[in-house]
Amino acid sequence: MTRPASIFRSVMGADFERLHPQIQRRFSVGLASGEACTGRGVMDRIWHGRGFVKPFLAAGGTRNILVPRQGRNVPFVIENVPYADTYGRETVTFVRTFDLPGGPRRFDAQMVLSPKGDRVLDYLGTHQHLASDLHFRAEPDGSLVIRSGEHRFREGPVDCRVPSLIGGDAEVRESYDERTGRFRIQVRVVNRHFGPLFGYEGSFTATYADVRACGVRPGLRPVREEARA
């Protein structure tokens, strides 16, 4: 079954057809399909690297970037909801809420198609201060691998590349387990100089809703939207 074009199908082209049908449906979320997707499940593990990363994770946690706490068997929700942002760009939320001891923690991202339509831009946090290019690839088993590219920091007149010394390269692997009927997710963020910084792995089930009927719930969109790609 051919699904309406999403921002993810647009950048992957024919490679999109190699994804498992359930992965295809999740990444067909968009204004054309009219569908939003909510995943609910459990993270088997949320982990951190060595102790020196904790201050950076704590700072990022104030803007819903990364998760400053570790845990096992952590319930979580991921909300993928399409909308047109302030600049008229189709946007899909990737808002993850982790039910950790001491209170929930969020890791927010919004994905948009680049102005040339050749890549997906990933804006992180409540104020979209960080942005990076994402690269998508279908694996032979139908799973999806997403890797981050160069990171850029934007705040007021500041527009600069994040040096590799303090940045992190992210890799996301999402697959579908036919036996359990669940999606599996694994995320690793690694610094090129210091090694693993942060990650999580777990599984979830997905439900779909008509976004034209349910809309975008309050608090899901970022506080500030960034026009610079």
ZABAFI-971203 format. One line per 4 residues: their letters; for each residue z, x, y of N, C-alpha, C. Coordinates in Angstrom, 2 decimals, decimal comma. Each point is the difference from the previous one (the first is absolute). Layout:
// ZABAFI-971203
a) Z:X:Y:Z:X:Y:Z:X:Y | ...
END
This chain:
// ZABAFI-971203
mtrp) 0,00:0,85:-1,20:0,00:-0,85:1,20:0,00:0,88:1,25 | -0,94:-0,20:0,89:-0,07:0,76:1,24:0,88:-0,66:1,05 | 0,91:0,79:0,55:0,92:-0,53:1,00:-0,51:0,32:1,41 | 0,46:-0,77:0,99:-0,42:0,29:1,38:0,38:1,42:0,39
asif) -0,80:0,60:0,88:0,24:1,38:0,41:1,31:0,13:0,76 | 0,81:0,95:-0,42:1,23:0,35:0,71:-0,20:1,37:0,62 | 0,96:0,46:0,79:-0,12:1,33:0,60:-0,01:1,06:-1,10 | 0,64:-0,27:-1,13:0,07:0,97:-1,08:-1,32:0,06:-0,78
rsvm) -0,58:-1,16:-0,27:-1,31:-0,02:-0,65:-1,05:0,67:0,90 | 0,13:-0,20:1,31:-0,98:0,57:0,94:-0,05:1,52:-0,09 | 1,16:0,65:-0,11:0,01:1,46:-0,03:-0,24:0,56:-1,39 | 0,33:-0,75:-1,06:-0,17:0,50:-1,36:-1,42:-0,24:-0,53
gadf) -0,69:-1,01:0,52:-1,34:-0,28:-0,48:-0,02:-0,35:-1,48 | -0,96:0,57:-0,74:-0,16:-0,32:-1,42:1,21:0,43:-0,82 | 0,74:0,99:0,49:1,19:0,48:-0,73:1,04:-1,11:-0,16 | -0,01:-0,97:0,94:0,96:-1,11:-0,06:-0,16:-0,78:-1,31
erlh) -1,23:-0,10:-0,51:-0,27:-0,78:-1,22:0,58:0,67:-1,24 | 0,39:1,25:0,10:0,59:0,71:-1,13:1,48:-0,28:-0,14 | 0,61:-0,63:0,99:1,42:-0,33:-0,05:0,25:-1,13:-0,99 | 1,20:-0,02:-0,55:0,41:-1,12:-0,86:-0,13:-1,29:0,81
pqiq) -0,43:-1,11:-0,62:-0,16:-1,26:0,75:1,23:-0,43:0,79 | 1,19:0,25:-0,53:1,21:-0,37:0,73:0,22:0,89:1,23 | -0,36:1,27:-0,12:0,07:0,90:1,16:-1,05:-0,43:1,02 | -1,18:-0,36:-0,47:-1,03:-0,49:0,91:0,50:-1,20:0,79
rrfs) 0,66:-0,93:-0,67:0,47:-1,18:0,73:1,04:0,39:1,05 | 0,94:0,88:-0,37:1,03:0,40:0,98:-0,63:0,64:1,22 | -1,03:0,81:-0,21:-0,61:0,71:1,12:-1,21:-0,73:0,56 | -0,14:-1,27:-0,38:-0,94:-0,90:0,68:0,70:-0,84:1,04
vgla) 1,32:0,18:0,14:0,76:-0,69:1,05:-0,64:0,31:1,35 | -0,26:-1,04:0,78:-0,64:0,21:1,30:-0,36:-1,30:0,65 | -0,56:0,09:1,17:-0,37:-1,20:0,74:-1,15:-0,74:-0,68 | -0,89:0,73:-0,67:-1,13:-0,65:-0,67:0,47:-0,82:-1,20
sgea) 0,91:0,55:-0,79:0,51:-0,73:-1,16:1,00:-1,08:0,41 | 0,67:0,23:1,14:1,02:-0,95:0,45:1,29:0,08:-0,78 | 0,12:1,04:-0,85:1,19:0,11:-0,85:0,98:1,04:0,52 | 1,28:-0,30:-0,15:1,08:0,96:0,17:0,61:0,22:-1,37
ctgr) 0,58:1,17:-0,21:0,60:0,33:-1,29:1,44:0,44:0,21 | 0,90:-0,51:-0,84:1,39:0,43:0,01:0,36:0,52:-1,38 | 0,46:1,25:-0,05:0,45:0,59:-1,25:1,52:0,05:-0,03 | 0,55:-0,37:-1,15:1,46:0,04:-0,19:0,32:0,73:-1,30
gvmd) 0,89:0,97:0,09:0,31:0,74:-1,21:1,19:0,91:0,18 | 0,01:1,09:-0,75:1,12:0,93:-0,01:-0,53:1,42:0,05 | 0,57:0,81:0,87:-0,28:1,42:0,00:0,96:0,67:-0,99 | -0,58:0,60:-1,03:0,85:0,69:-0,96:0,78:1,13:0,66
riwh) -0,66:0,62:0,99:0,64:1,14:0,65:-0,57:0,20:1,38 | 0,88:0,22:0,98:-0,38:0,48:1,33:0,66:1,36:0,15 | -0,78:1,03:0,23:0,56:1,35:-0,01:-0,33:0,75:1,29 | 0,80:1,03:0,25:-0,21:0,90:1,13:-0,12:1,43:-0,50
grgf) -0,59:0,85:0,82:-0,07:1,42:-0,30:1,31:0,69:0,35 | -0,11:1,27:0,32:1,20:0,78:0,29:0,73:-0,50:1,25 | 1,24:0,44:0,15:0,89:-0,53:1,03:-0,53:0,07:1,42 | -0,83:1,01:0,29:-0,46:0,16:1,38:-0,90:-1,14:0,46
vkpf) -0,53:-0,82:-0,93:-0,88:-1,10:0,42:0,79:-1,21:0,50 | 1,28:-0,05:-0,28:0,77:-1,21:0,33:-0,01:-0,35:1,48 | 0,17:0,97:0,92:-0,06:-0,36:1,42:-1,35:-0,60:0,41 | -1,10:0,50:-0,58:-1,32:-0,52:0,32:-0,16:-1,43:-0,53
laag) 0,51:-0,24:-1,22:-0,08:-1,34:-0,57:0,86:-0,97:0,80 | 1,16:0,46:0,44:0,88:-0,86:0,79:-0,66:-0,35:1,33 | -0,64:0,99:0,63:-0,68:-0,26:1,28:-1,15:-0,98:-0,21 | -0,77:0,21:-1,07:-1,10:-0,91:-0,28:0,47:-1,40:-0,32
gtrn) 1,17:-0,10:-0,63:0,54:-1,31:-0,35:0,29:-0,88:1,19 | 0,23:0,60:1,18:0,28:-0,80:1,19:-1,23:-0,77:0,46 | -1,19:0,44:-0,42:-1,25:-0,68:0,35:-0,73:-0,52:-1,24 | 0,74:-0,20:-1,07:-0,57:-0,53:-1,25:-1,11:0,90:-0,54
ilvp) 0,23:1,31:0,06:-0,91:0,97:-0,60:0,78:0,74:-1,09 | -0,48:-0,06:-1,23:0,68:0,55:-1,16:1,32:-0,75:-0,25 | 0,76:0,45:-0,97:1,24:-0,70:-0,38:1,10:1,05:-0,09 | 1,04:-0,10:0,84:1,00:1,07:0,08:1,06:-0,02:-1,09
rqgr) -0,11:-0,89:-0,99:1,00:-0,06:-1,07:-0,69:0,08:-1,36 | 0,76:0,53:-0,96:-0,49:0,07:-1,37:0,60:-1,15:-0,81 | -0,57:-0,24:-1,17:0,56:-1,05:-0,84:-0,79:-0,17:-1,29 | 0,59:-0,73:-0,91:-0,65:-0,36:-1,27:0,07:-1,50:-0,20
nvpf) -1,02:-0,52:-0,64:-0,08:-1,45:-0,28:0,19:-0,81:1,28 | -0,80:0,33:1,00:0,12:-0,61:1,33:-1,00:-1,15:0,13 | 0,46:-1,24:0,20:-0,94:-1,10:0,23:-0,78:0,23:1,29 | -1,26:-0,39:0,00:-0,80:0,19:1,20:-1,07:-1,08:0,10
vien) -0,53:-0,14:1,22:-1,10:-0,92:0,29:-1,03:0,77:0,81 | -1,28:-0,20:-0,31:-1,07:0,55:0,83:-0,87:-1,16:0,49 | -0,24:-0,04:1,31:-0,76:-1,09:0,62:-1,31:0,54:0,55 | -1,09:-0,51:-0,54:-1,36:0,36:0,45:-0,62:-1,23:0,63
vpya) 0,01:-0,03:1,33:-0,45:-1,18:0,74:-1,06:0,43:1,00 | -1,17:-0,64:-0,01:-1,05:0,36:0,96:0,13:-0,78:1,31 | -0,37:0,62:1,10:-0,03:-0,66:1,30:-0,88:0,83:0,94 | -0,38:-0,57:1,12:-0,71:0,74:1,04:1,02:0,49:1,02
dtyg) 0,02:1,32:0,24:1,01:0,55:0,91:-0,38:-0,23:1,45 | 0,79:0,56:0,91:-0,21:-0,18:1,43:-1,39:0,43:0,45 | -0,58:0,98:-0,72:-1,30:0,54:0,38:-1,14:-0,63:-0,80 | 0,30:-1,07:-0,72:-1,01:-0,72:-0,75:-0,38:0,63:-1,32
retv) 0,74:1,00:-0,44:-0,31:0,68:-1,27:0,65:-0,72:-1,17 | -0,74:-0,16:-1,08:0,62:-0,55:-1,20:1,05:0,99:-0,51 | 1,18:-0,51:-0,24:1,15:0,81:-0,41:0,61:-0,60:-1,25 | 0,44:0,86:-0,91:0,74:-0,46:-1,19:1,34:0,71:-0,02
tfvr) 1,08:-0,77:-0,06:1,33:0,58:-0,04:0,31:0,57:-1,38 | 0,72:1,09:-0,01:0,61:0,54:-1,22:1,48:0,22:0,34 | 0,73:-1,09:0,01:1,41:0,03:0,38:0,84:-0,09:-1,28 | 0,75:1,07:-0,26:0,83:0,07:-1,19:1,47:-0,12:0,40
tfdl) 0,72:-0,91:-0,63:1,42:-0,20:0,27:0,78:0,31:-1,27 | 0,91:0,97:0,09:0,78:0,45:-1,15:1,43:-0,51:0,14 | 0,49:-0,68:-1,01:1,35:-0,59:0,04:1,00:1,03:-0,48 | 0,33:0,94:0,88:0,89:1,10:-0,33:1,46:-0,34:0,30
pggp) 0,95:0,65:-0,67:1,40:-0,19:0,36:0,24:0,31:1,47 | 0,76:-0,82:0,67:0,26:0,18:1,42:-0,99:-0,73:0,89 | -1,00:-0,64:-0,59:-0,94:-0,78:0,79:-1,44:0,38:-0,28 | -0,91:-0,92:0,25:-1,42:0,26:-0,28:-0,58:1,06:0,93
rrfd) -0,99:0,72:-0,51:-0,74:0,98:0,77:-1,49:-0,30:-0,10 | -0,73:0,18:1,11:-1,43:-0,29:0,01:-0,81:1,28:0,20 | -1,18:-0,04:-0,59:-1,01:1,05:0,20:-1,27:-0,75:0,40 | -0,36:0,09:1,29:-1,09:-0,81:0,55:-1,28:0,82:0,16
aqmv) -1,10:-0,61:-0,32:-1,31:0,57:0,29:-0,97:-1,13:0,25 | -0,98:0,27:0,85:-1,08:-0,95:0,26:-1,31:0,76:-0,14 | -0,93:-0,57:-0,75:-1,27:0,67:-0,26:-1,13:-0,73:0,68 | -0,88:0,78:0,65:-1,16:-0,56:0,69:-1,23:0,84:-0,35
lspk) -1,16:-0,58:0,18:-1,25:0,71:-0,19:-0,28:0,86:1,22 | -0,48:1,22:-0,21:-0,31:0,88:1,12:-1,15:-0,57:0,83 | -0,13:0,44:1,25:-1,08:-0,53:0,85:-1,39:0,14:-0,61 | -0,23:1,08:-0,78:-1,31:0,20:-0,64:-0,10:-0,71:-1,34
gdrv) 1,11:-0,57:-0,47:-0,01:-0,71:-1,27:-0,09:0,90:-1,22 | 0,30:1,29:0,18:-0,15:0,95:-1,11:1,32:0,42:-0,62 | 1,11:-0,49:0,51:1,31:0,37:-0,53:1,02:-1,04:0,38 | 1,13:0,02:-0,69:1,13:-0,86:0,34:1,03:0,84:0,73
ldyl) 0,50:-0,53:1,10:1,06:0,65:0,77:1,33:-0,62:-0,38 | 1,00:0,84:-0,22:1,33:-0,44:-0,39:0,95:0,28:1,16 | 0,47:-1,05:0,67:0,98:0,13:1,09:1,38:-0,25:-0,57 | 0,93:0,92:0,26:1,33:-0,07:-0,60:1,06:-0,41:1,01
gthq) 0,96:-0,79:-0,47:1,19:-0,31:0,77:-0,12:-1,19:0,92 | 1,11:-0,28:0,66:0,09:-1,16:0,87:-0,83:0,14:1,27 | -0,29:1,24:0,39:-0,72:0,24:1,26:-1,32:0,74:-0,21 | -0,41:0,16:-1,25:-1,27:0,65:-0,33:-0,14:1,38:0,65
hlas) 1,12:0,73:0,04:-0,05:1,35:0,59:-0,80:0,97:-0,85 | -0,02:-0,22:-1,32:-0,70:0,90:-0,91:-1,21:-0,70:-0,58 | -1,10:0,74:-0,11:-1,22:-0,55:-0,59:-0,63:1,07:-0,88 | -0,62:-0,44:-1,08:-0,73:0,94:-0,85:-1,19:-0,70:-0,63
dlhf) -1,00:0,80:-0,39:-1,13:-0,54:-0,75:0,40:-0,11:-1,47 | -0,52:-1,02:-0,67:0,27:-0,18:-1,42:-1,29:0,15:-0,79 | 0,12:0,61:-1,17:-1,13:0,21:-0,89:0,28:-0,72:-1,32 | -0,92:-0,86:-0,42:0,18:-0,85:-1,17:-0,91:0,47:-1,14
raep) 0,53:-0,07:-1,25:-0,79:0,36:-1,15:0,41:-0,83:-1,21 | -1,00:-0,52:-0,72:0,26:-0,72:-1,24:0,06:1,00:-1,15 | 1,01:-0,13:-0,85:0,13:0,85:-1,17:-0,71:-0,63:-1,20 | -0,30:0,78:-1,04:-0,69:-0,54:-1,18:0,72:-1,17:-0,66
dgsl) 1,34:-0,04:0,11:0,75:-1,10:-0,63:0,12:-1,23:0,90 | -0,68:-0,01:1,15:0,02:-1,14:0,89:1,10:0,03:1,03 | 0,83:1,05:0,00:1,05:0,11:1,00:-0,56:0,53:1,31 | 0,78:-0,10:1,05:-0,41:0,40:1,34:0,87:1,16:0,46
virs) -0,64:1,03:0,53:0,72:1,12:0,61:-0,34:0,03:1,48 | 1,05:0,08:0,82:-0,17:0,08:1,45:0,67:1,29:0,47 | -0,75:0,81:0,76:0,57:1,23:0,54:-0,12:-0,01:1,51 | 1,03:0,51:0,65:-0,01:0,06:1,46:-0,72:1,25:0,47
gehr) -0,58:-0,10:1,19:-0,65:1,14:0,63:0,85:0,53:1,14 | -0,66:0,46:1,04:0,70:0,56:1,16:0,87:-1,04:0,68 | 1,22:0,42:0,37:0,91:-0,89:0,72:-0,09:0,27:1,50 | 0,07:-1,07:0,79:-0,04:0,11:1,45:1,17:-0,75:0,61
freg) 0,56:0,56:1,06:1,13:-0,63:0,70:-0,48:-0,50:1,36 | 0,32:-1,28:0,30:-0,40:-0,60:1,27:1,21:-0,66:0,65 | 0,27:0,39:1,24:1,05:-0,63:0,79:-0,33:0,23:1,46 | -0,32:-1,08:0,73:-0,38:0,13:1,39:-1,21:0,93:0,12
pvdc) 0,08:1,02:0,87:-1,13:0,92:0,16:-0,12:1,02:-1,12 | 1,01:0,07:-0,88:0,00:1,00:-1,07:-0,92:-0,46:-1,13 | -0,90:0,88:-0,40:-0,92:-0,27:-1,10:-0,28:1,33:-0,67 | 0,67:0,27:-1,12:-0,13:1,31:-0,61:0,06:-0,09:-1,52
rvps) -0,52:1,03:-0,64:0,06:0,12:-1,45:1,39:0,45:-0,41 | 0,52:-0,57:-1,09:1,30:0,41:-0,52:-0,19:1,29:-0,81 | 0,67:1,10:0,36:-0,18:1,26:-0,73:0,40:-0,15:-1,46 | -0,70:0,72:-0,88:0,30:-0,09:-1,44:1,41:0,46:-0,32
ligg) 0,59:0,82:0,88:1,35:0,49:-0,24:1,02:-1,13:-0,06 | -0,22:-1,07:0,80:0,95:-1,11:0,02:-0,59:-1,30:-0,55 | -1,28:0,01:-0,35:-0,64:-1,20:-0,50:0,13:-0,14:-1,51 | -0,49:-1,12:-0,51:0,03:-0,24:-1,44:-1,29:-0,66:-0,46
daev) -0,49:0,44:-1,14:-1,18:-0,60:-0,61:0,45:-1,05:-1,01 | -0,50:-1,22:0,15:0,41:-1,10:-0,87:-1,06:-0,27:-1,05 | 0,45:-0,30:-1,21:-0,88:-0,46:-1,06:0,60:-1,26:-0,61 | -0,80:-1,05:-0,06:0,40:-1,28:-0,57:-0,87:-0,27:-1,22
resy) 0,63:-0,37:-1,11:-0,73:-0,42:-1,20:0,46:-1,41:-0,37 | -0,97:-0,90:-0,04:0,30:-1,38:-0,37:-0,87:-0,39:-1,19 | 0,63:-0,57:-1,02:-0,71:-0,40:-1,20:0,49:-1,38:-0,44 | -0,70:-0,56:-0,99:0,41:-1,30:-0,53:0,22:0,14:-1,49
dert) 1,18:-0,45:-0,45:0,38:0,07:-1,41:-0,31:-1,34:-0,66 | -1,04:-0,03:-0,83:-0,40:-1,24:-0,67:1,10:-0,53:-0,92 | 0,74:0,90:-0,61:1,02:-0,41:-0,97:1,14:-0,78:0,65 | 0,44:0,47:1,17:1,13:-0,64:0,68:-0,43:-0,97:1,09
grfr) -1,28:0,07:0,41:-0,46:-0,83:1,10:0,59:0,40:1,33 | 0,28:1,31:0,16:0,61:0,50:1,22:-0,83:1,14:0,59 | 0,05:0,12:1,31:-0,56:1,15:0,69:1,01:1,14:-0,07 | -0,50:1,21:-0,14:0,86:1,18:0,06:-0,39:0,82:1,22
iqvr) 1,02:0,53:0,67:-0,23:0,74:1,24:0,79:1,31:-0,05 | -0,65:1,07:0,44:0,67:1,30:0,10:-0,43:0,64:1,31 | 0,97:0,43:0,80:-0,26:0,61:1,30:0,71:1,34:0,07 | -0,72:1,01:0,46:0,58:1,34:0,23:-0,45:0,49:1,37
vvnr) 0,94:0,53:0,77:-0,30:0,64:1,28:0,45:1,45:-0,12 | -0,94:0,92:0,21:0,26:1,42:-0,24:-0,38:0,81:1,23 | 0,86:0,93:0,38:-0,31:0,94:1,07:-0,68:1,23:-0,61 | -1,06:0,46:0,62:-0,77:1,11:-0,56:0,79:1,29:-0,10
hfgp) 1,04:0,14:0,83:0,78:1,24:0,02:1,32:-0,13:-0,76 | 0,61:-1,19:0,02:1,35:-0,15:-0,53:0,09:-0,87:-1,27 | -1,11:-0,58:-0,40:0,02:-0,77:-1,24:0,29:-1,48:0,19 | 0,45:-0,69:-1,07:0,22:-1,45:0,04:1,04:-0,40:1,05
lfgy) -0,33:-1,06:0,76:0,89:-0,51:1,03:0,63:-1,33:-0,38 | -0,80:-0,89:-0,58:0,44:-1,38:-0,15:-0,96:-0,70:-0,95 | 0,51:-1,02:-0,70:-0,89:-0,79:-0,84:0,72:-1,15:-0,67 | -0,79:-0,82:-0,68:0,58:-1,08:-0,78:-0,98:-0,43:-1,08
egsf) 0,51:-0,68:-1,01:-0,83:-0,51:-1,08:0,64:-1,24:-0,59 | -0,84:-0,96:-0,35:0,52:-1,25:-0,54:-1,12:-0,94:-0,38 | 0,32:-1,28:-0,11:-1,00:-0,99:-0,40:0,29:-1,33:0,70 | -1,03:-0,86:0,03:0,16:-1,28:0,69:-1,03:-1,00:-0,49
taty) 0,26:-1,27:0,28:-0,98:-1,06:-0,20:-0,48:-0,45:1,36 | -1,16:-0,65:0,04:-0,60:-0,39:1,28:-0,30:-1,49:0,02 | 0,20:-0,60:1,16:-0,42:-1,37:0,24:-0,86:-0,02:1,25 | -0,86:-1,01:0,11:-0,96:-0,08:1,09:0,17:-1,31:0,76
advr) -0,28:0,06:1,29:0,14:-1,19:0,85:-1,15:-0,04:0,99 | -0,30:-1,19:0,47:-1,04:-0,20:1,02:0,60:0,37:1,35 | -0,44:1,12:0,57:0,58:0,47:1,25:-0,31:-0,94:1,15 | -1,09:-0,77:-0,12:-0,34:-0,96:1,06:1,00:-1,14:0,04
acgv) 0,68:-0,23:-1,12:1,01:-1,05:-0,05:1,40:0,55:0,29 | 0,30:1,21:-0,54:1,35:0,53:0,15:0,17:0,88:1,23 | -1,10:0,58:0,52:0,09:0,85:1,19:0,73:1,30:-0,27 | 0,33:0,70:1,07:0,72:1,27:-0,08:1,44:-0,25:0,42
rpgl) 0,93:0,24:-0,89:1,39:-0,33:0,32:0,53:0,88:1,13 | 0,94:-0,52:0,79:0,60:0,80:1,09:0,62:1,28:-0,54 | -0,19:1,08:0,73:0,59:1,29:-0,36:-0,87:0,85:-0,89 | -1,15:-0,53:-0,45:-0,85:0,78:-0,90:-0,92:0,93:0,78
rpvr) -0,46:-0,43:1,16:-0,88:0,84:0,81:0,82:1,07:0,72 | -0,61:1,11:0,36:0,74:1,06:0,70:0,40:-0,42:1,41 | 0,99:0,69:0,53:0,46:-0,25:1,37:-1,08:0,42:0,99 | -0,67:1,10:-0,30:-1,04:0,57:0,87:-1,23:0,32:-0,85
eear) -1,18:-0,27:0,54:-1,23:0,31:-0,71:-0,74:1,12:0,73 | -0,57:0,92:-0,77:-0,68:1,16:0,54:-1,50:-0,17:-0,10 | -0,70:0,19:1,14:-1,45:-0,17:0,02:-0,73:1,24:-0,49 | 0,61:1,18:0,17:-0,70:1,24:-0,33:-0,12:0,17:-1,52
a) -1,21:0,32:-0,44:-0,25:0,19:-1,42:0,25:1,46:-0,40
END
